[in-house]
Amino acid sequence: MSVGLFDGPAPRVFNMPPSAPFLDALARGVAAFAGGDPETLADVTILLPTRRATRRLADAFLRAAGESPPATILPAIRAIGDVEDDDAVFEPGPAALDAPPAIGTARRRFELAVLVHAKAAAMDPGADPAASLPLADALGRLLDEAAAAGGADMKAVAELYGLLPAHLEHAATFLAIVQKHWPKRLKELGCVEPAERRDVITRAVAEAWLESPPSGPIIAAGSTGTVPATAALLRAIARLPSGCVVLPGLDADLDAAAWDAVDEQHPQAGLRQLLQTLGVDREAVAAWPGADESTAARARRRLINDSLRPADATADWLQRVADLKANSGPDVLARARDGLALVEAATEEEEARVVALATREALASPDARVMVVTPDLAVSRRVHAAMARWGVDADLSSGRPLAQTALGAFLAGLLDLARDPADPVALCGLLDNSWTRLGRVRAETRAHAGDIDRALRGVRPGVDLAGFADAAGGLAAETLETLDESLSALVALAEGIASAADFARAHALVAEACASGPDTDGAPWCGAAGEAAAALLRELIDESETFAPLDLAGYARVFANLSSGRTVREPARDEARVRILGPLEARLQTADLVILAGLNEGMWPAKPPEDPFLSAPMREQAGLPPVIRRIGLSAHDFAQLACAPRVLMTRARKSSGDPAVASRWLWRVRTLLQGAGEDHSLAPDVDYAAIARRLDRVASEDVHPVAPPEPRPPIEVRPVKLSVSGVKEWVRDPYALYAKRILGLKRLDPLDMRPGPRERGTALHDALETLYRDIGESFPDDFEARLAALMIAELRQTGFAPEQLVFEEPRARRAAAWVRGWEDERRRRGWRMAAVETEGEWTSHGFTVTAKADRIDQGPDGWAILDYKTGQPPSAKQVRSGIEPQLSLEAAILAAGGFKQLGPREATRLVYVRVAGGRDPGSVRDLSEGKEAVPVSDMVDEAREGLARRVAAYRDLRTPYRSRVKPFRVSESGDHDRLARVKEWARLGDEEGA
């Protein structure tokens, strides 16, 4: 038996209550209208607001047909925004056929960028062309809004001059120029605005259908008609002999006073405007056949809709609640809350875990489906990641920006390395990318990448890839040579400026060369990411001819901007039981559990995008719709989704570490419940937040603090020979010595490490050694200049960048001047150099200590051992405590004749020479002088005795290598502290007799 959808008089408008599964109810109603006649069903055309909805409606028809549906042809299902003259469903007529084609998205972006850049260049000749792209996109959105609104008068904004800030006055002038010249440019190109063409075609379809109605039924369902042309098409459909419009969630129960008070921010604002366009009274809207509301569903709808009443109509909230209880029973709000819950998590991460837990619980039912809806991409990605913990493979509709994919990183990495071939970070990042093959299988290239990474640690070893190849050596060098050759097309362009198209061609060629290998076809343009990247580069090649010439850095910024805005979406998986959607994509859809995530102000509703051209008064003056209209659309989405049978709402009390405010809609729902004397907590039956917090929490009784490590390696592997610096490490941190000397674990320097104090000290030592070996005791007049030149040369050789040398060169000259003055004074006192950078060793009790003394001098009262420092030298107290044994042990080596060229000598002075070159360019600390002075012989004896005790102690297998026994400073951190898990035991011990 068929249902008479078109029996009543036109215009025909139906309403689908928000509690009904829109698409299933629509399919059942249309199937009932067809009455089982396949030809009648196939003759129907259904228009929906989104393409995703069209796919879901096809599934709904199959469900409506039963488990064993007969062979049939489904209705023609189209998205209402796809009204084009090449679709057989639509017949727009001659007016639309004569309309020029729409300008392509990419071409429009670059054309508008030319206008934006011209404006910027007029104010700043050095303006960056790449910076014009974001503004071009904003200008494009503004033009779309103007076209959708039926046009805008930017010249009218001039009436606000004098009332606007200077930058907005400039923007208004610019927009007036755009409004004058942009249509001319479009005419030159033989194109029109996309929104303008769509408007022409849509209105033409509407007129054609009114003049000559289609033979089959036309049903437009789910659209709110916010675009005037779409509203005009809906008006035409409602008046067709076999046409009707199905509205989503019209509130038929809202009293007349409140309905008249509906403003732009109200969820019914769009539908109210649409009914006015359709010329239909709200009372004349019929319920969609078969979409009856249950008492519980009606109670939920009343709770949500009454809580979102216009602000001017909230004074009678309590009376409305009283009337509702009188008509539906005193427990009506309790029924409304049934299936509706709210979880307020402490943090965004906890909220994601809450959503994942609720989803995992729902999936315990074999046929259950879950829909997570959030307008925030960060929330959707956190939720998607949290679900992976439970093995939940959710269909993430938002996708990812191309820049965040492996292919996007690969393409950006090529540009980074071409811009600076001596950047080890860019090089290793590119080699680590899964797309980099360089003519080899990926596993081979990956192995070479590890060798190259280790070879390039520390200060940058060269100025190009050839220098890196010398540092890497072996097969890794061949990989770098291949990469150098592959990058040549981009590097050649980097020497000057070129068009974006030329850069894009070279970029594509280089990408294919670097991605080629035996295990790939050499073209990284496959898959969703590959198709997006290929389309982006194709647009740059084909559509950017008018864009300003660029250097390679400018092209890299253009590519970064475009790849960040290009979304990569995997094909929708209809079989997925969990879908993570945005509010627009979720329209007309439902699930067994609907989770509304991220319900914070600024997210639901979202903050309006920044408009660099028009303020709110300027928009009103230009005749553009107010920005707050988006709030009403968002509120309608919330109201529809919140009326599902089972809804979980979530929010985080903190966002990015700062307190967050709950969405205004949550406040209203809770305020209404509280004012009605109801429980307004909306707590779920399961405390998901508590479970989420316990997931990664370990019970206190299961926490066992780790003890400090006490490794006791075999005696035969314990060192029997150390340098004086090794002995110092042995004293301060035996565990670090164990890790380094016995386990062979050494800390890797970071890639592209900037030279610092360590490298400055090395440069000073090398410069002094070179000069003293060259001049001996002659000390020429140009001593100071030669030392400064040597220091600067060593700094440059050590890797100090030009911008660092700007500060280092004056420091070197001040240091050289101070050294010259100190040397003159020392010579006047009768001291002479006896040895420079001399090596020696001393063996005692079967243990050998080695040293390389910076300098040994002979003077009136004996021998002095000197050590150069660029930082603060240690005190005599620190030397005597054993934590700085270097000079004392060098004196012991000297006394034992370990410096063979000098023979056995007794040191009378231990001297630290600080050469800094700063405000205090240098100083001398003689440990045998001053308040803390003690005889050098005493310090040497203490060093000998301490070494003997230590050697004896560590020859006992029971003596462990403890961590941080005598650190120089409590706050000092060591290279092996993480291995020793210092922060876990967090205490400092004392050495036990060693």
Disulfide bonds with the S-S distance in Angstrom:
none
